[in-house]
Amino acid sequence: MLPTIADVLALETVRRGNPRVVAGADRLDSKVRWVHVGEIADIAHLLRGGELVLTTGVALPEDPEKLADYIGELATVGASGLIVELGRRFVRELPRAVVKSAEEHGLPVIVLTRETPFVQITESVHAWIIDNQLEELRASEQLHEVFTELSVEGASPAAVLSQAARLAGRPVLLENLAHQVLAFESAGRDAGALLAGWETRSRAVAPAERTAYDQASGWLVTMVGARGQDWGRLIVLCDTPPTPRLMVLAERAATTLALGRLLERHQESLERQAHGTIIAGILTHAYADPDEAAARARAVGVPLTGRKLISVVIRPTDPLDQALDGQAQLGELAEATAAACRDARLPALVGALDQERVGVLLPLPPRTTAEPALGALAERLRMLWPSGAFVLAAGSVVESIRDVRRSFLEAEQVADVAVRQPDGRAYYRLPDLRLRGLLHLLRDDARLQTFAERELSPLLAHDAQRGGDLTRILRIYLDAGRNKAVAAQKAHLSRPAFYDRLRRLERILDTDLDDVESCLSLHVALLALESFRRDGR
C-alpha cells in the first residue's frame, strides 16, 4: 500500500524539518508513488505522476506568473505534492502566486522551516514503499499457495469460500447470473440478515469492470468464469474500500472457482465418454468376449457379472435444437442421469447413444426387481433435470451381457413411441404401449401402410383439396369413445355443427360411424398414420 502525504508528514525525518501545510490541506490523502528531488523549473516533463517533489527553490523563476505555471504543470502531470525547504530561495514564506496556484489546482504544498537532508526523506519514504511492496508480494505469494492447493485438491466451492472468508476476515458469497446464492461463508455474521432480500440487493449492484468495488453497497464484486463464459459472481462484503491484497484475494478465489468448475465438467465429460464407449461396444458387438465388456465396466466402477441387467433409454420430449448446441443439452441430461443414479445408489453405465437419446445400463442384484430401481431413477432425475421434460423407457431384464443389445433395442423402441404422446408415467415398458407400441414396431411394414392408406385416403384427399379439418374431427370423435356430446365439446363446436361434420365424414368414407368395427378400423389407421408422419419428421 502506498503512503499518503499525511503518512509522509508523520515520518520522523520530515517532522524534524517542522513541516507546515500552506496549500491543499484537503488533499493530504493523495498517494505518494515515489519521491523526486528537483531544483529546475521545467521538471514536469520528467515526472510520470504520483511523485512527491522536494526542492529548495533555488532555481525557480522570480516572475509570479512563471511560478504559478510551475505549480500548474506539476498538478497537470499528476504530482502528489510539493515540499519546499525555506531558507535558501524563499526565506520565511512562499510567494502568494505559489500558494494561490496550488489552491486552485488542488496540489498539496508543504514548507519545511528547518534545514532537512532530503536524502533522509527519500530513504524513509522509499523504504516505506518498498517494504509495503514486499509485504504485498509475500501476501500475494501466500494467496497463490493457498488457492493453488485448493485447485489441485479439487476443493468444493464451499471450501474455497471458507478459505477466502478466513483470509479476508469478511463474508464472502458466490452467486449465479440469476443472482441466486450458490454458496456463502458468513464469517461470523448473522446469515439471515446477510441473505435477506439478496436478489433485489444484488441486482442493484452492476459494476462495469470485471473486478470492482461498489461504494454504495460496500461490495467488492468479481466475475467468475473462464473461456469467455461467465457463470457467476464472487462478492466480498467490505466496510471500507478494499486493499489491493483483498482485491487480489477475490480474483484468486474467483479463478479457483472457475478452474474447479472446468475440471469438474471435464472429468464428468471423460466419465460419460468412457461409459458411452462401453455401451456402444456392447451394442455393436465390438468386444469379442463378453468378459472384456465386464472388465471394462468393472474398471469404471460398474460391476456387470452376477447381476440382472436392464437397459434404459431417456429421451427429451421437446426436440433438441442443434442450432443451439443440442449436443450440449443432451450432455447435460446425461450428467443429470449419472447424478440421479448416484443419488439412488444405483451403479450404472450412462452415456449418450446418439444425437437425441441417453442410454443407461443398470446392473441389479439377483433378487432385486426392476420397478423400484426405475421409479427411484425417474424421481431423482426429475429433480436434477427440471429444465426439460423427458420419457424414461426400459427394456426387458436380461441375465447376460450377450442379451443387453436386445434389451436396449426394446428400450429404444419404447422410448420412440412414448415420446410422441407421453402420459406422465414415471417410466415406460413395452406392455405399457399396447396397440400404439405394436403399430410403431410395424410402421415400416408395407401391409400396414397400405391398410392405413385404404382406410383414410378419401378423407385425406378431401382435407388436402379443401383445406378442411375433418381428419381432426374424426380423431376427436374416436378419442372420445364415440361420445358425440363430449367430442363436440372438445372440438369447440355446437352439437348440430358437430353432427353435420360426422355426416360429411360418413359420406366421404362411405362408412357408418355408429358401427364399432368400422370405427375400430379407422382408429387403428389413424394411429398408424400418426406413426408414419412422426417418423417422416
QUIBELUR-V635396 format. One record per residue. N is the residue number from 0. RES is the residue in one small letter. SS is DSSP state (A for helix, B for strand, O for the rest). PHI is phi in whole degrees, -180 to 180 (* if undefined). Layout:
# QUIBELUR-V635396
N:RES:SS:PHI + N:RES:SS:PHI
This chain:
# QUIBELUR-V635396
0:m:O:* + 1:l:O:-75 + 2:p:O:-75 + 3:t:B:-98 + 4:i:A:-57 + 5:a:A:-61 + 6:d:A:-62 + 7:v:A:-65 + 8:l:A:-66 + 9:a:O:-84 + 10:l:O:-68 + 11:e:A:-61 + 12:t:A:-64 + 13:v:A:-84 + 14:r:A:-64 + 15:r:O:-63 + 16:g:O:-85 + 17:n:O:53 + 18:p:B:-69 + 19:r:B:-141 + 20:v:B:-82 + 21:v:B:-112 + 22:a:B:-159 + 23:g:O:68 + 24:a:A:-63 + 25:d:A:-86 + 26:r:A:-116 + 27:l:O:-72 + 28:d:O:-89 + 29:s:O:-64 + 30:k:B:-77 + 31:v:O:-108 + 32:r:O:-81 + 33:w:B:-164 + 34:v:B:-114 + 35:h:B:-128 + 36:v:B:-95 + 37:g:O:-155 + 38:e:O:-106 + 39:i:O:-80 + 40:a:O:-77 + 41:d:O:-95 + 42:i:O:-85 + 43:a:A:-57 + 44:h:A:-70 + 45:l:A:-91 + 46:l:O:-100 + 47:r:O:-119 + 48:g:O:108 + 49:g:O:89 + 50:e:B:-84 + 51:l:B:-99 + 52:v:B:-92 + 53:l:B:-109 + 54:t:B:-155 + 55:t:O:-96 + 56:g:O:81 + 57:v:O:-64 + 58:a:O:-105 + 59:l:O:-76 + 60:p:O:-71 + 61:e:O:-81 + 62:d:O:-61 + 63:p:A:-58 + 64:e:A:-65 + 65:k:A:-70 + 66:l:A:-64 + 67:a:A:-64 + 68:d:A:-64 + 69:y:A:-58 + 70:i:A:-64 + 71:g:A:-61 + 72:e:A:-67 + 73:l:A:-61 + 74:a:A:-65 + 75:t:A:-64 + 76:v:O:-82 + 77:g:O:91 + 78:a:O:-59 + 79:s:O:-79 + 80:g:B:178 + 81:l:B:-136 + 82:i:B:-115 + 83:v:B:-118 + 84:e:B:-87 + 85:l:O:-79 + 86:g:O:121 + 87:r:O:-103 + 88:r:O:-93 + 89:f:O:-113 + 90:v:O:-80 + 91:r:O:-106 + 92:e:O:-157 + 93:l:O:-84 + 94:p:O:-60 + 95:r:A:-57 + 96:a:A:-58 + 97:v:A:-68 + 98:v:A:-65 + 99:k:A:-62 + 100:s:A:-64 + 101:a:A:-64 + 102:e:A:-65 + 103:e:A:-65 + 104:h:A:-93 + 105:g:O:70 + 106:l:O:-101 + 107:p:B:-63 + 108:v:B:-128 + 109:i:B:-125 + 110:v:B:-112 + 111:l:B:-107 + 112:t:O:-89 + 113:r:O:-123 + 114:e:O:-65 + 115:t:O:-137 + 116:p:O:-62 + 117:f:A:-61 + 118:v:A:-62 + 119:q:A:-67 + 120:i:A:-67 + 121:t:A:-62 + 122:e:A:-63 + 123:s:A:-65 + 124:v:A:-69 + 125:h:A:-66 + 126:a:A:-63 + 127:w:A:-58 + 128:i:A:-62 + 129:i:A:-68 + 130:d:A:-61 + 131:n:A:-67 + 132:q:A:-65 + 133:l:A:-64 + 134:e:A:-63 + 135:e:A:-65 + 136:l:A:-64 + 137:r:A:-64 + 138:a:A:-64 + 139:s:A:-64 + 140:e:A:-65 + 141:q:A:-63 + 142:l:A:-62 + 143:h:A:-59 + 144:e:A:-65 + 145:v:A:-62 + 146:f:A:-79 + 147:t:A:-66 + 148:e:A:-63 + 149:l:A:-63 + 150:s:A:-65 + 151:v:A:-63 + 152:e:A:-76 + 153:g:O:66 + 154:a:O:-61 + 155:s:O:-73 + 156:p:A:-55 + 157:a:A:-63 + 158:a:A:-68 + 159:v:A:-64 + 160:l:A:-67 + 161:s:A:-62 + 162:q:A:-67 + 163:a:A:-62 + 164:a:A:-67 + 165:r:A:-65 + 166:l:A:-72 + 167:a:A:-85 + 168:g:O:70 + 169:r:O:-142 + 170:p:O:-65 + 171:v:B:-132 + 172:l:B:-131 + 173:l:B:-119 + 174:e:B:-125 + 175:n:B:-89 + 176:l:O:-73 + 177:a:O:-92 + 178:h:O:65 + 179:q:O:-105 + 180:v:B:-72 + 181:l:B:-90 + 182:a:B:-161 + 183:f:B:-156 + 184:e:B:-129 + 185:s:O:-80 + 186:a:O:54 + 187:g:O:89 + 188:r:O:-79 + 189:d:O:-71 + 190:a:A:-64 + 191:g:A:-62 + 192:a:A:-68 + 193:l:A:-65 + 194:l:A:-100 + 195:a:O:-62 + 196:g:O:59 + 197:w:A:-60 + 198:e:A:-59 + 199:t:A:-63 + 200:r:A:-65 + 201:s:A:-68 + 202:r:A:-63 + 203:a:O:-78 + 204:v:O:-107 + 205:a:O:-137 + 206:p:O:-63 + 207:a:O:-79 + 208:e:O:-98 + 209:r:O:-66 + 210:t:B:-127 + 211:a:B:-158 + 212:y:B:-104 + 213:d:B:-99 + 214:q:O:-67 + 215:a:O:-62 + 216:s:O:-94 + 217:g:O:75 + 218:w:B:-106 + 219:l:B:-99 + 220:v:B:-118 + 221:t:B:-136 + 222:m:B:-73 + 223:v:B:-119 + 224:g:B:168 + 225:a:B:-152 + 226:r:O:57 + 227:g:O:76 + 228:q:B:-121 + 229:d:B:-77 + 230:w:B:-131 + 231:g:B:-170 + 232:r:B:-135 + 233:l:B:-101 + 234:i:B:-127 + 235:v:B:-110 + 236:l:B:-84 + 237:c:O:-116 + 238:d:O:-88 + 239:t:O:-134 + 240:p:O:-53 + 241:p:O:-72 + 242:t:O:-78 + 243:p:A:-56 + 244:r:A:-63 + 245:l:A:-67 + 246:m:A:-67 + 247:v:A:-64 + 248:l:A:-59 + 249:a:A:-61 + 250:e:A:-68 + 251:r:A:-67 + 252:a:A:-63 + 253:a:A:-64 + 254:t:A:-64 + 255:t:A:-64 + 256:l:A:-64 + 257:a:A:-65 + 258:l:A:-65 + 259:g:A:-60 + 260:r:A:-68 + 261:l:A:-62 + 262:l:A:-65 + 263:e:A:-63 + 264:r:A:-65 + 265:h:A:-63 + 266:q:A:-63 + 267:e:A:-62 + 268:s:A:-64 + 269:l:A:-63 + 270:e:A:-64 + 271:r:A:-64 + 272:q:A:-62 + 273:a:A:-62 + 274:h:A:-64 + 275:g:A:-62 + 276:t:A:-65 + 277:i:A:-66 + 278:i:A:-61 + 279:a:A:-62 + 280:g:A:-63 + 281:i:A:-67 + 282:l:A:-71 + 283:t:O:-99 + 284:h:O:57 + 285:a:O:-72 + 286:y:O:-95 + 287:a:O:-65 + 288:d:O:-121 + 289:p:A:-57 + 290:d:A:-64 + 291:e:A:-66 + 292:a:A:-62 + 293:a:A:-64 + 294:a:A:-66 + 295:r:A:-65 + 296:a:A:-66 + 297:r:A:-64 + 298:a:A:-67 + 299:v:O:-101 + 300:g:O:87 + 301:v:O:-124 + 302:p:O:-76 + 303:l:O:-110 + 304:t:O:-75 + 305:g:O:71 + 306:r:O:-125 + 307:k:B:-81 + 308:l:B:-117 + 309:i:B:-132 + 310:s:B:-95 + 311:v:B:-130 + 312:v:B:-122 + 313:i:B:-118 + 314:r:B:-129 + 315:p:B:-65 + 316:t:O:-76 + 317:d:O:-93 + 318:p:O:-59 + 319:l:O:-78 + 320:d:O:-87 + 321:q:A:-65 + 322:a:A:-67 + 323:l:A:-106 + 324:d:O:65 + 325:g:A:-62 + 326:q:A:-64 + 327:a:A:-66 + 328:q:A:-64 + 329:l:A:-66 + 330:g:A:-62 + 331:e:A:-64 + 332:l:A:-65 + 333:a:A:-64 + 334:e:A:-66 + 335:a:A:-64 + 336:t:A:-64 + 337:a:A:-63 + 338:a:A:-64 + 339:a:A:-64 + 340:c:A:-64 + 341:r:A:-64 + 342:d:A:-62 + 343:a:O:-85 + 344:r:O:57 + 345:l:O:-117 + 346:p:O:-63 + 347:a:B:-158 + 348:l:B:-90 + 349:v:B:-132 + 350:g:B:-164 + 351:a:B:-71 + 352:l:O:-89 + 353:d:O:-159 + 354:q:O:-80 + 355:e:O:-143 + 356:r:O:-136 + 357:v:B:-108 + 358:g:B:-107 + 359:v:B:-134 + 360:l:B:-113 + 361:l:B:-102 + 362:p:B:-90 + 363:l:B:-117 + 364:p:O:-56 + 365:p:O:-54 + 366:r:O:-98 + 367:t:O:-94 + 368:t:O:-90 + 369:a:A:-76 + 370:e:A:-59 + 371:p:A:-61 + 372:a:A:-66 + 373:l:A:-65 + 374:g:A:-65 + 375:a:A:-65 + 376:l:A:-63 + 377:a:A:-64 + 378:e:A:-64 + 379:r:A:-72 + 380:l:A:-67 + 381:r:A:-67 + 382:m:A:-79 + 383:l:A:-88 + 384:w:O:-129 + 385:p:O:-78 + 386:s:O:-76 + 387:g:O:-155 + 388:a:O:-86 + 389:f:B:-154 + 390:v:B:-117 + 391:l:B:-115 + 392:a:B:-117 + 393:a:B:-122 + 394:g:B:-89 + 395:s:B:-75 + 396:v:B:-76 + 397:v:B:-124 + 398:e:O:-103 + 399:s:O:-137 + 400:i:A:-62 + 401:r:A:-62 + 402:d:A:-96 + 403:v:A:-64 + 404:r:A:-59 + 405:r:A:-63 + 406:s:A:-65 + 407:f:A:-67 + 408:l:A:-61 + 409:e:A:-65 + 410:a:A:-63 + 411:e:A:-63 + 412:q:A:-65 + 413:v:A:-64 + 414:a:A:-63 + 415:d:A:-63 + 416:v:A:-79 + 417:a:A:-65 + 418:v:O:-69 + 419:r:O:-77 + 420:q:O:-149 + 421:p:O:-66 + 422:d:O:-116 + 423:g:O:89 + 424:r:O:-66 + 425:a:O:-66 + 426:y:O:-154 + 427:y:B:-125 + 428:r:O:-131 + 429:l:A:-56 + 430:p:A:-63 + 431:d:A:-72 + 432:l:A:-89 + 433:r:A:52 + 434:l:A:-63 + 435:r:A:-61 + 436:g:A:-67 + 437:l:A:-62 + 438:l:A:-65 + 439:h:A:-65 + 440:l:A:-64 + 441:l:O:-99 + 442:r:O:-63 + 443:d:O:-92 + 444:d:O:-77 + 445:a:A:-62 + 446:r:A:-67 + 447:l:A:-67 + 448:q:A:-64 + 449:t:A:-66 + 450:f:A:-61 + 451:a:A:-63 + 452:e:A:-67 + 453:r:A:-64 + 454:e:A:-72 + 455:l:A:-114 + 456:s:A:-57 + 457:p:A:-61 + 458:l:A:-68 + 459:l:A:-64 + 460:a:A:-66 + 461:h:A:-61 + 462:d:A:-66 + 463:a:A:-67 + 464:q:A:-74 + 465:r:A:-110 + 466:g:O:62 + 467:g:O:-87 + 468:d:O:-130 + 469:l:A:-68 + 470:t:A:-63 + 471:r:A:-65 + 472:i:A:-62 + 473:l:A:-61 + 474:r:A:-64 + 475:i:A:-62 + 476:y:A:-62 + 477:l:A:-73 + 478:d:A:-65 + 479:a:O:-84 + 480:g:O:69 + 481:r:O:67 + 482:n:O:-87 + 483:k:A:-66 + 484:a:A:-64 + 485:v:A:-65 + 486:a:A:-64 + 487:a:A:-61 + 488:q:A:-65 + 489:k:A:-67 + 490:a:O:-83 + 491:h:O:61 + 492:l:O:-127 + 493:s:O:-71 + 494:r:A:-60 + 495:p:A:-58 + 496:a:A:-65 + 497:f:A:-69 + 498:y:A:-62 + 499:d:A:-62 + 500:r:A:-68 + 501:l:A:-63 + 502:r:A:-65 + 503:r:A:-65 + 504:l:A:-61 + 505:e:A:-63 + 506:r:A:-67 + 507:i:A:-67 + 508:l:A:-88 + 509:d:O:55 + 510:t:O:-148 + 511:d:O:-106 + 512:l:O:-76 + 513:d:O:-91 + 514:d:O:-86 + 515:v:A:-63 + 516:e:A:-65 + 517:s:A:-63 + 518:c:A:-66 + 519:l:A:-62 + 520:s:A:-62 + 521:l:A:-67 + 522:h:A:-65 + 523:v:A:-62 + 524:a:A:-63 + 525:l:A:-65 + 526:l:A:-64 + 527:a:A:-65 + 528:l:A:-61 + 529:e:A:-61 + 530:s:A:-64 + 531:f:A:-63 + 532:r:A:-66 + 533:r:A:-66 + 534:d:A:-67 + 535:g:A:-64 + 536:r:O:-69
